[in-house]
Amino acid sequence: MNQNAEAIACSPQPVETKNFNPAAQLPYGCKTQHIQLAMNEFIDFLGFVNEQLHRKEIPRFESMLMPANFSSMVSEFMNANIPKYCPGLVKNLYHNGHPDLLPAGIFPEDAVQYADEGIEVKASRYLRGWQGHNPEDSWLLVFVFESNRPIDASKGIDPMPFRFLMVLGASLTKDDWRFSGRSSTSRRTITASVANSGYEKMMENWIYKVPDLQ
């Protein structure tokens, strides 16, 4: 492996202010500036961790964690940090509660198993077809990113710095989800994917997008 390329890949690409959509609409007093601040914190966090890992000759975080676990970490980081900057939102403290972010001051102890109000947050390497365990009426916020995976080195894929590709958000209904289902013999977790109608709603309200996707 090219150690110089690996060292360079430890520094995520910065979030560019010019790539935000000033016309994007977000609920509960959330602003694009709040999203940007949370994204910047993740960039700082990942860069710091990866630099420390590299010094110990340990694989970068995104090259060590299984892809789904890394995506979950990105979304959980956003859940924890967006409320730091947006006073209208709090993290849902109920274990596996839905949605991830709740309107502030509404639910006792900021914890609820299920609510219609709030924002569900997801992070994904995929540009569409984002999945959830159940189709829901909810405001969905998706952070799409690009990064290495644990299998990349064995495939000869070069080290690359983490970068956010786009952030999308919209209010979706159950009709905007496509139920995936599973066969009677499958052990795969039952999921639903955002359908074309939901994808179009989210693309119309894009929040952040790198130039090569515009």
C-alpha positions, 0 to 999 in steps of 0.5 A: 500500500502507498503509505503516502496516499494512506496518510493523505486519506487520513484527512477528510475533505472539508465541507464547502460553504458554497455547496450549500443550498440557501433555498433549502427548507428545514423544520423546527428552526434548523438551518443549513448553518446548523447542518454545516457546523455538525458536518464540520465537527464530524470532519474534525473528529474523523481526521483526528481519529484517523491521524492517531490510528495512522501513527499506530499503523492501524487502519483508518476508521472507515477501513476498519469498521464494517460499512453499515457500522460506519454509516451508523456512526456517521448518523449517530454523530449527526444526531448528537451534534445537530442539537448543539447548534439548533435549539429547536431540536433534541436527540431522542433518548429512547433506545431505538426510538423513532425519529432520531431528533425530536422537537425540543420541549415536547416529550418528557425527558426527550424520550419517546418510542414513536412520534410523528414529529421530528426528524429521522437521520440516516447516513449512506454511501449510496446516492439513492435507495436509502433504507429503513426498517419500516416505512413511516410518515416522517421528515427524513434527513440523509447524509450521503458520503464517499469513503473507503471500505474494509474490502477496498485494499484487497480489491486494489482500490486506492486510499481516498479521503472521506467526503460528504457528497450531498445532504438531502431532506424532505417530509415523506409519507408511507407512499414514498417508501417501497417495502422490500420484504423477504422470502420465507427462508431469508434471514435478512432484516425486513427493510423498506427503501425510499421510492422514486417519489420520495427521492424526487422530493428529497432532491428538490430540497437538496441541502448540500451537494458537491459540484460533481453531482450538480 
